[in-house]
Amino acid sequence: MVAKLFSLLAAAIIDLITRGGYLGIVLLMGIESACIPLPSEVIMPFSGYLVFKGTLVLWLVVLAGAIGCVLGSLLAYAVGAWGGRRLVERYGKYVLVSRRDLDLADRWFREHGGIIIFVGRLLPVVRTFIAFPAGVARMPIWRFCVYTFLGSLIWCALLAWIGMKLGQHWGTLGGWFHRFDAVILAVLLLAFGLYVWRHVRHLRNE
């Protein structure tokens, strides 16, 4: 069932890029960066495949992908900045987020926000959701945009280049990157388990 849904989603993505070209890439990567988990591992490699076919130009594909990431991330950032902190303060305890966690996130983004965003944009799964906590922490928006663009540019260039180089074999990429995402997800689940264990103790103390 999951494989079938993934195939249908991939087909819809491919159709939109085929019809919309660069604007389709901007739209899809924008959605992917607005906390909606569309697979960039399909979007950008297929765009690279169209470069291989001569339909699109590589540097424009990469630029379109990075611009889409910035636009989508700004939406998630705005949600976090305008109401995210109040929402987390009110309901955070139900998902094991304390005021201590908010203060810690504020300090991290204030002191190391640039590298957090840059590295986060290079990690599957994490890249989709990293903009919201940056907004909650009110990271300076110009820094947020710069590091989001730079990290996204590298990510989009890598995936598009792979799709272009593999040419007609691009269809095998989706499954390969999907397995890679599964490894990342397993690591995140382990980290989440440790997070729950530690935060239950803190919340009890509070």
N, C-alpha and C positions, 0 to 999 in steps of 0.2 A: 504493500500500500504506500509506504513512504517513498520507495523507489519510483512508483508510478506518479505520485504527486510531484516529485522532484523533476521527472521527465516532462510533465505538463508545464511546470513553471519554467523550465529551461526553454521549452518550445515557445512560450509566450515572450520570453526575453529575446530570443533570437528573432522572432517575428518583428518585435518593436524596433530592434536595432536595424534590421534589414530595411524596414520602412522609413524609420526616422533618422538613420545615420547618426551624425554627431549629436543632434538634439536628443535622440533616443538614449544615447550614452549618458548625457548630462542628466536626463530625467531619472534613469535607472540607478545611476550611482548616487544621485541625490536622495532617492528613496532609501537606498541601502545605508546611507549615512545618517538617516533620520530615525534611528532605532527601529527600523523595519528590516528584518534579516533577509533581504534578497541576496543571492549568491554572486558576489563580485567575481568569483572563480568561474562563472559562466559568462558574465557580462563582458569582462575585459579580454579573456582569451578568444571569444567569438569575434570581438571587434578586431583583434589581431589577425584572426583568420581572414576577415574581410580586407585587411591590409595585404595579406598574402595574395588574395584574389584580385587586387588592384582596385577595389571599390573605394577604400578609405586610405588616408595618409597616416602613418604611424604617429608623428608628433602631434597631429590634431586629435587623434584618438586619445592619446595620453593626456593632453591638455583638457579635452572635454571630460574625461573621467575625473581629473583632479578638481576641475571647476564644479562638477556635480557634487563631489564629496564635500567641498566647502559650503555650497548652498544648503545641502541637506543637514550638515553638521550645525550650521547657523540656526536652523529651525529647532533642532534638539537643544542647542545651547540656550536659545531664547526661552523655551519652555522651562528649562532648569533655572534660569536666572530670574524669570518673572514670578514663578510660583513654586519652583521645585523645593526650595529650602523649607517653606512653610508646610508644604505637603509632607516632606520627610520628617520634619519636627513633629507633626501631628500624628502621622500614621507609621513612622519609621519603626517604632517598637514592634509592630506586627510583622515586619520583615527583618527584625533583629538589627536595626540601625539605630544607634543612640546619638545623643548630642555630642558625645565624645568622638564618635566616628565623623560627624560633620566638621567638628573643629579640626580633627586630624586631616581630613580631606582639604579643608581650606588652607591649612599650612602647607600641605604637599603641593597644591596647585599654585600657591603664592611663591613658594621657593623653587619648585622644580616643574612647574606646569608645562613649560616648553618641551622638555624631554619626555614627560609623561604622554603628552598628546602625540609627539612625533613617533615614539615607539609604539604607542597604542594603535596608530593608523597603519602600522605594518603587521599587526597581529590579527589573524582571522577571529571572528566572533567578537573580540574586544573592540575592534575598530568600529563596529556597528553602534556600540553603546557609549563610547568614551566621551562624546560631546555633552551628554546630559549632566554628568557630575562636574564637568568643567564649568557649565552654566550655573549650577548650584553654588559652586565655589567662587563665582564671579571672577574667573580668570580674565585678565585684560583681553578684550576682544581682538585687538590687533595682533597680539601674540598668538592667540588661539587660531586666528585665520592663517597666519604665516606658517605655523608648525603643522596645522592641518593640511595646508596645501603642499608643503614639502614632503611630508610623510605619504600623502595620497599620491603625489606625483611618482614617487619611487614604486609604490605598490602597483599603480596602474601601468607604469612602464614595464615592470617585470612581467605581469600577467599578459599584457598585450604582446610583448616581445616573444614570450613562450608560444602564444597562439599563432603568431606570424611564422615563427621558425618551424613549428610542427605542421603547419600547412593543413593538408587534408586530413591529418590524423588528430586535429584539434578535438574531435568528439571524445577522445579518451581522457581528456584533461578533467572533465567534470567529475568523473568517478575518482580520479587520483586526488584532486584537491578536496573532494568530499571526505575521503579517508583521512586526509591531513587535518581537516576540520574536526573529525571525530577524535583524533589524538588531542588536539587543543582543548576540545570540550571535556575530555576525560580529566585532563590536568586541572581545568577550571572547576570541575565537580569536586575533585579532591581538595582544592583550595577552599571551595565553598564549605565543605564539611568541617575543615579546620576553623573557618570563619564562624560557623554556627556554634561550634563548641566553645570558642573563646568568647563570643558575644553573649551567649546565654549567661555566662558567669558575670559579665559586666552589667547586663540588664538586671540580674538578680540583686547585685550590689546597689544599683541605682534605685 
